Amino acid sequence: MLDDLGAAPLITAGGVIDLPTRFHEPSGAVVDMPIPPVRAGENFATPYPDPTWIGRFDVEAALRHRLEVLGGAVEYGSAPSTRNRARTG
């Protein structure tokens, strides 16, 4: 969905791949280290092979931007004008 809206590049640009993570050692020491690399295998076709830490506010900002580009706007305090429910429930 994010790719279809053109928001994925905006979101992934702000993401962090090598986020330091706090590890607790058996001695009780706490150390900050990068997470072990976990990359999608070569046989898995994806434009985003690395796990990425993305803040919810970054996703919201990108979706708001794309909504504005597409001619829409977020309106707080307004009731939905239509409601579609999937037949599967």
FIFIMAR-660810 format. One record per atom (N, C-alpha, C, CB): residue number from 1; residue in three letters; atom name; x, z, y. Coordinates in Angstrom, 2 decimals, padded with zeros to 5 digits. Each point is the difference from the previous one (the first is absolute). Glycine has a CB too. Layout:
BEGIN
n;res;atom;u;w;v
NUM;ALA;CA;X;Z;Y
...
// end
This chain:
BEGIN
n;res;atom;u;w;v
1;MET;N;000.81;000.00;-001.17
1;MET;CA;-000.81;000.00;001.17
1;MET;C;000.87;000.00;001.26
1;MET;CB;-001.80;001.19;-001.27
2;LEU;N;002.84;-000.38;001.27
2;LEU;CA;000.86;000.07;001.19
2;LEU;C;000.70;-001.33;000.25
2;LEU;CB;000.33;002.45;-000.39
3;ASP;N;000.07;-003.13;-000.70
3;ASP;CA;000.60;-001.32;000.15
3;ASP;C;-001.02;-000.99;000.56
3;ASP;CB;001.56;000.48;-001.91
4;ASP;N;-002.79;-000.43;001.37
4;ASP;CA;-001.04;-000.92;000.45
4;ASP;C;-000.30;000.15;001.49
4;ASP;CB;-000.98;000.07;-002.30
5;LEU;N;001.05;001.15;002.81
5;LEU;CA;-000.26;000.25;001.42
5;LEU;C;001.22;-000.27;000.88
5;LEU;CB;-001.67;001.69;-000.69
6;GLY;N;002.81;-001.94;000.07
6;GLY;CA;001.22;-000.21;000.77
6;GLY;C;000.62;001.29;000.50
6;GLY;CB;-000.90;-002.19;000.67
7;ALA;N;000.49;003.32;-001.24
7;ALA;CA;000.50;001.30;000.45
7;ALA;C;001.22;000.47;-000.78
7;ALA;CB;-002.32;000.56;000.68
8;ALA;N;002.54;-001.09;-001.88
8;ALA;CA;001.10;000.49;-000.84
8;ALA;C;001.36;-000.08;000.68
8;ALA;CB;-001.33;-000.70;-001.97
9;PRO;N;001.69;-000.42;002.61
9;PRO;CA;001.31;-000.04;000.65
9;PRO;C;000.14;001.05;001.11
9;PRO;CB;000.11;-002.43;-000.53
10;LEU;N;-001.18;002.70;001.25
10;LEU;CA;000.05;001.01;001.05
10;LEU;C;000.21;001.39;-000.59
10;LEU;CB;-001.50;-001.42;001.43
11;ILE;N;000.86;001.68;-002.56
11;ILE;CA;000.10;001.31;-000.63
11;ILE;C;001.36;000.20;-000.64
11;ILE;CB;-002.46;-000.03;-000.40
12;THR;N;002.92;-000.94;-000.36
12;THR;CA;001.27;000.16;-000.70
12;THR;C;001.18;000.04;000.96
12;THR;CB;-000.98;-001.15;-001.96
13;ALA;N;000.85;000.56;003.13
13;ALA;CA;001.09;000.04;000.99
13;ALA;C;000.29;001.42;000.44
13;ALA;CB;-000.63;-002.29;000.77
14;GLY;N;-000.38;003.15;-000.77
14;GLY;CA;000.20;001.38;000.42
14;GLY;C;000.26;000.95;-001.15
14;GLY;CB;-001.45;-000.48;001.90
15;GLY;N;001.43;-000.03;-003.13
15;GLY;CA;000.20;000.85;-001.17
15;GLY;C;001.46;000.38;-000.19
15;GLY;CB;-001.97;-001.08;-001.04
16;VAL;N;002.17;002.12;000.27
16;VAL;CA;001.35;000.49;-000.30
16;VAL;C;000.23;-000.14;-001.50
16;VAL;CB;-000.04;001.63;001.97
17;ILE;N;001.14;-002.27;-002.33
17;ILE;CA;000.30;-000.19;-001.42
17;ILE;C;000.87;001.15;-000.52
17;ILE;CB;-000.17;-002.50;000.29
18;ASP;N;001.20;002.87;000.43
18;ASP;CA;000.94;001.03;-000.45
18;ASP;C;-000.26;001.33;000.70
18;ASP;CB;001.71;-001.77;-000.45
19;LEU;N;-002.87;002.35;000.19
19;LEU;CA;-000.36;001.27;000.63
19;LEU;C;000.73;001.14;-000.71
19;LEU;CB;-002.26;-000.93;000.67
20;PRO;N;003.06;001.73;000.05
20;PRO;CA;000.64;001.14;-000.64
20;PRO;C;-001.06;000.97;-000.54
20;PRO;CB;002.01;-000.24;001.53
21;THR;N;-001.76;000.76;-002.70
21;THR;CA;-000.94;000.89;-000.65
21;THR;C;000.69;001.31;-000.32
21;THR;CB;-001.28;-001.96;-000.96
22;ARG;N;000.57;003.05;001.06
22;ARG;CA;000.56;001.32;-000.28
22;ARG;C;-000.10;000.30;-001.49
22;ARG;CB;-000.63;000.80;002.32
23;PHE;N;001.81;-000.50;-002.91
23;PHE;CA;000.08;000.34;-001.41
23;PHE;C;000.43;001.46;-000.15
23;PHE;CB;000.55;-002.40;-000.60
24;HIS;N;-001.09;003.07;-000.39
24;HIS;CA;000.36;001.38;-000.30
24;HIS;C;000.89;-000.01;-001.24
24;HIS;CB;-002.16;000.91;001.02
25;GLU;N;003.37;-000.41;-000.88
25;GLU;CA;000.94;000.02;-001.11
25;GLU;C;-000.19;001.26;-000.84
25;GLU;CB;001.64;-001.35;001.36
26;PRO;N;-001.18;001.32;-002.62
26;PRO;CA;-000.15;001.17;-000.86
26;PRO;C;000.62;001.27;000.59
26;PRO;CB;000.01;-001.54;-001.94
27;SER;N;001.01;001.39;002.77
27;SER;CA;000.65;001.16;000.60
27;SER;C;-000.86;000.64;001.10
27;SER;CB;002.21;-001.04;-000.52
28;GLY;N;-003.28;000.37;000.90
28;GLY;CA;-000.85;000.48;001.07
28;GLY;C;000.29;-000.68;001.33
28;GLY;CB;-000.12;002.17;-001.18
29;ALA;N;001.19;-002.96;001.23
29;ALA;CA;000.35;-000.71;001.23
29;ALA;C;-001.02;-001.11;000.26
29;ALA;CB;002.45;000.52;-000.36
30;VAL;N;-002.66;-000.81;001.62
30;VAL;CA;-000.88;-001.07;000.42
30;VAL;C;000.85;-001.06;000.70
30;VAL;CB;-001.99;001.58;000.25
31;VAL;N;001.91;-002.82;-000.73
31;VAL;CA;000.81;-001.07;000.58
31;VAL;C;-000.90;-001.19;000.33
31;VAL;CB;002.03;000.76;-001.30
32;ASP;N;-001.69;-001.46;002.37
32;ASP;CA;-000.70;-001.23;000.37
32;ASP;C;000.81;-001.17;-000.52
32;ASP;CB;-001.02;001.07;002.06
33;MET;N;000.38;-001.92;-002.86
33;MET;CA;000.67;-001.17;-000.56
33;MET;C;-000.98;-001.17;000.03
33;MET;CB;001.47;001.45;-001.50
34;PRO;N;-000.95;-002.67;001.46
34;PRO;CA;-000.91;-001.14;-000.09
34;PRO;C;-000.69;000.00;-001.36
34;PRO;CB;001.45;-001.35;001.59
35;ILE;N;-002.64;000.80;-001.63
35;ILE;CA;-000.71;-000.07;-001.28
35;ILE;C;000.72;-001.00;-000.90
35;ILE;CB;-002.21;000.61;001.10
36;PRO;N;002.12;-000.43;-002.41
36;PRO;CA;000.60;-000.99;-000.90
36;PRO;C;-000.67;-001.36;000.20
36;PRO;CB;000.54;001.81;-001.69
37;PRO;N;000.23;-002.89;001.65
37;PRO;CA;-000.60;-001.32;000.23
37;PRO;C;-000.99;-000.37;-001.10
37;PRO;CB;002.08;-000.70;001.20
38;VAL;N;-003.22;000.24;-000.79
38;VAL;CA;-001.03;-000.48;-000.91
38;VAL;C;-000.47;-001.33;000.56
38;VAL;CB;-000.73;002.36;-000.72
39;ARG;N;001.21;-003.42;000.16
39;ARG;CA;-000.34;-001.33;000.50
39;ARG;C;-000.80;-000.73;-001.07
39;ARG;CB;002.09;-000.08;001.46
40;ALA;N;-003.04;-000.73;-001.04
40;ALA;CA;-000.78;-000.80;-000.95
40;ALA;C;000.94;-000.92;-000.77
40;ALA;CB;-002.04;000.10;001.50
41;GLY;N;001.80;-000.25;-002.78
41;GLY;CA;000.82;-000.86;-000.84
41;GLY;C;-000.06;-001.46;000.43
41;GLY;CB;-000.35;001.59;-001.87
42;GLU;N;001.37;-002.33;001.47
42;GLU;CA;000.08;-001.42;000.36
42;GLU;C;-001.16;-000.80;-000.58
42;GLU;CB;002.49;000.21;000.10
43;ASN;N;-003.05;000.25;-001.23
43;ASN;CA;-001.11;-000.73;-000.62
43;ASN;C;-001.35;000.32;000.65
43;ASN;CB;001.29;000.00;-002.13
44;PHE;N;-001.30;000.90;003.11
44;PHE;CA;-001.24;000.37;000.70
44;PHE;C;000.03;-000.65;001.38
44;PHE;CB;-000.18;002.21;-001.26
45;ALA;N;-000.62;-003.22;001.45
45;ALA;CA;000.00;-000.76;001.26
45;ALA;C;-000.77;000.76;001.07
45;ALA;CB;000.16;-002.17;-001.27
46;THR;N;000.54;002.64;002.28
46;THR;CA;-000.63;000.71;001.11
46;THR;C;000.80;-000.21;001.27
46;THR;CB;-000.93;001.71;-001.59
47;PRO;N;000.26;-001.85;002.72
47;PRO;CA;000.75;-000.15;001.26
47;PRO;C;000.58;001.33;000.48
47;PRO;CB;-001.47;-001.92;000.60
48;TYR;N;001.04;003.04;-001.21
48;TYR;CA;000.46;001.33;000.43
48;TYR;C;000.55;000.75;-001.22
48;TYR;CB;-001.72;000.06;001.88
49;PRO;N;002.97;-000.35;-002.28
49;PRO;CA;000.54;000.57;-001.25
49;PRO;C;000.42;001.47;000.10
49;PRO;CB;000.76;-002.28;-000.53
50;ASP;N;-000.55;002.81;001.72
50;ASP;CA;000.45;001.38;000.14
50;ASP;C;-001.14;000.92;000.37
50;ASP;CB;002.24;-000.83;000.68
51;PRO;N;-002.29;002.03;-001.27
51;PRO;CA;-001.00;000.96;000.45
51;PRO;C;000.29;000.39;001.45
51;PRO;CB;-000.31;000.88;-002.37
52;THR;N;-000.71;-000.80;003.16
52;THR;CA;000.18;000.24;001.44
52;THR;C;-000.89;001.14;000.45
52;THR;CB;000.57;-002.42;000.36
53;TRP;N;000.00;003.33;000.41
53;TRP;CA;-000.77;001.11;000.59
53;TRP;C;-000.62;-000.51;001.29
53;TRP;CB;001.52;001.78;-001.04
54;ILE;N;-002.84;-001.72;001.13
54;ILE;CA;-000.71;-000.51;001.17
54;ILE;C;-000.99;001.06;000.46
54;ILE;CB;000.27;-002.41;-000.78
55;GLY;N;-000.20;002.75;002.05
55;GLY;CA;-000.93;000.98;000.55
55;GLY;C;-001.39;-000.59;000.16
55;GLY;CB;001.90;001.11;001.16
56;ARG;N;-002.90;-000.29;-001.37
56;ARG;CA;-001.38;-000.45;000.15
56;ARG;C;-000.25;-000.52;001.42
56;ARG;CB;-000.73;001.65;-001.76
57;PHE;N;001.36;-001.02;002.74
57;PHE;CA;-000.18;-000.44;001.39
57;PHE;C;000.56;-001.40;000.21
57;PHE;CB;000.11;002.37;000.76
58;ASP;N;000.94;-002.75;-001.51
58;ASP;CA;000.53;-001.37;000.10
58;ASP;C;-000.99;-001.01;-000.56
58;ASP;CB;002.33;000.90;-000.18
59;VAL;N;-002.96;-000.54;-000.93
59;VAL;CA;-001.01;-000.89;-000.60
59;VAL;C;-001.17;-000.16;000.96
59;VAL;CB;000.68;000.72;-002.34
60;GLU;N;-001.15;000.40;002.89
60;GLU;CA;-001.13;-000.05;000.93
60;GLU;C;000.33;-000.83;001.24
60;GLU;CB;-000.74;002.24;-000.83
61;ALA;N;001.94;-002.06;001.37
61;ALA;CA;000.39;-000.76;001.20
61;ALA;C;000.04;-001.50;-000.29
61;ALA;CB;001.34;001.98;000.79
62;ALA;N;-000.80;-002.35;-001.95
62;ALA;CA;000.07;-001.42;-000.36
62;ALA;C;-001.39;-000.59;-000.20
62;ALA;CB;002.23;000.39;-001.07
63;LEU;N;-003.12;000.37;000.42
63;LEU;CA;-001.36;-000.50;-000.21
63;LEU;C;-000.76;-000.12;001.32
63;LEU;CB;000.00;001.04;-002.28
64;ARG;N;000.19;-000.09;003.18
64;ARG;CA;-000.64;-000.08;001.31
64;ARG;C;000.50;-001.23;000.77
64;ARG;CB;-000.23;002.51;000.04
65;HIS;N;001.54;-002.73;-000.12
65;HIS;CA;000.58;-001.16;000.70
65;HIS;C;-000.61;-001.30;-000.55
65;HIS;CB;002.15;001.28;000.39
66;ARG;N;-002.19;-001.40;-001.72
66;ARG;CA;-000.55;-001.22;-000.59
66;ARG;C;-001.48;-000.16;000.33
66;ARG;CB;001.69;000.17;-001.86
67;LEU;N;-002.44;000.94;001.91
67;LEU;CA;-001.41;-000.06;000.36
67;LEU;C;-000.16;-000.54;001.42
67;LEU;CB;-000.48;001.93;-001.54
68;GLU;N;001.33;-001.47;002.46
68;GLU;CA;-000.07;-000.49;001.38
68;GLU;C;000.35;-001.48;000.07
68;GLU;CB;000.61;002.28;000.83
69;VAL;N;000.42;-002.69;-001.58
69;VAL;CA;000.39;-001.42;-000.01
69;VAL;C;-001.14;-000.86;-000.52
69;VAL;CB;002.41;000.66;-000.35
70;LEU;N;-003.16;-000.12;-000.62
70;LEU;CA;-001.11;-000.75;-000.59
70;LEU;C;-001.29;000.11;000.82
70;LEU;CB;001.03;000.37;-002.23
71;GLY;N;-000.95;000.33;003.38
71;GLY;CA;-001.14;000.07;000.90
71;GLY;C;-000.90;001.21;-000.18
71;GLY;CB;000.08;-002.41;000.01
72;GLY;N;000.34;003.38;-000.80
72;GLY;CA;-000.80;001.20;-000.23
72;GLY;C;000.55;001.18;000.77
72;GLY;CB;-000.62;-000.85;-002.26
73;ALA;N;-000.05;001.97;002.14
73;ALA;CA;000.44;001.24;000.65
73;ALA;C;-000.56;001.18;-000.77
73;ALA;CB;000.11;-001.13;002.25
74;VAL;N;000.64;002.21;-002.28
74;VAL;CA;-000.46;001.23;-000.62
74;VAL;C;-000.89;000.72;001.01
74;VAL;CB;002.09;000.19;-001.46
75;GLU;N;-003.25;000.22;001.02
75;GLU;CA;-000.93;000.71;000.88
75;GLU;C;-000.33;001.35;-000.63
75;GLU;CB;-000.96;-002.18;000.87
76;TYR;N;001.40;003.25;-000.21
76;TYR;CA;-000.30;001.34;-000.49
76;TYR;C;-001.39;000.42;000.44
76;TYR;CB;002.44;000.58;000.06
77;GLY;N;-003.09;000.24;-000.87
77;GLY;CA;-001.30;000.54;000.36
77;GLY;C;-001.15;-000.97;-000.15
77;GLY;CB;001.18;001.46;001.53
78;SER;N;-000.95;-002.57;-002.22
78;SER;CA;-001.09;-000.96;-000.19
78;SER;C;-000.34;-000.08;-001.48
78;SER;CB;000.73;-001.33;002.04
79;ALA;N;-001.99;001.15;-002.31
79;ALA;CA;-000.48;-000.12;-001.38
79;ALA;C;000.29;-001.40;-000.52
79;ALA;CB;-001.81;001.73;000.41
80;PRO;N;002.02;-001.89;-001.70
80;PRO;CA;000.20;-001.35;-000.53
80;PRO;C;-001.26;-000.83;000.17
80;PRO;CB;001.66;000.89;-001.67
81;SER;N;-001.48;-002.16;001.98
81;SER;CA;-001.16;-000.86;000.22
81;SER;C;-000.51;-000.59;-001.32
81;SER;CB;000.86;-000.54;002.28
82;THR;N;000.01;000.41;-003.28
82;THR;CA;-000.43;-000.49;-001.31
82;THR;C;000.73;000.82;-001.06
82;THR;CB;-000.43;-002.35;000.89
83;ARG;N;-000.14;002.31;-002.07
83;ARG;CA;000.63;000.71;-001.12
83;ARG;C;-000.12;-000.85;-001.23
83;ARG;CB;-000.52;002.25;001.01
84;ASN;N;001.63;-002.60;-001.60
84;ASN;CA;000.01;-000.80;-001.22
84;ASN;C;000.45;000.89;-001.14
84;ASN;CB;000.47;-002.14;001.28
85;ARG;N;-001.21;002.11;-002.36
85;ARG;CA;000.38;000.78;-001.17
85;ARG;C;000.21;-000.94;-001.17
85;ARG;CB;-001.29;002.00;000.84
86;ALA;N;002.39;-001.76;-001.54
86;ALA;CA;000.27;-000.83;-001.18
86;ALA;C;-001.07;000.26;-001.07
86;ALA;CB;002.49;000.04;000.50
87;ARG;N;-002.83;-001.07;-001.23
87;ARG;CA;-001.02;000.15;-001.02
87;ARG;C;000.44;000.94;-001.13
87;ARG;CB;-000.81;-002.29;000.55
88;THR;N;002.11;002.47;-000.71
88;THR;CA;000.50;000.86;-001.08
88;THR;C;-000.10;001.47;000.36
88;THR;CB;001.55;-001.82;-000.69
89;GLY;N;-001.98;002.13;001.89
89;GLY;CA;-000.24;001.39;000.34
89;GLY;C;000.98;000.58;000.92
89;GLY;CB;-001.02;000.21;-002.09
// end
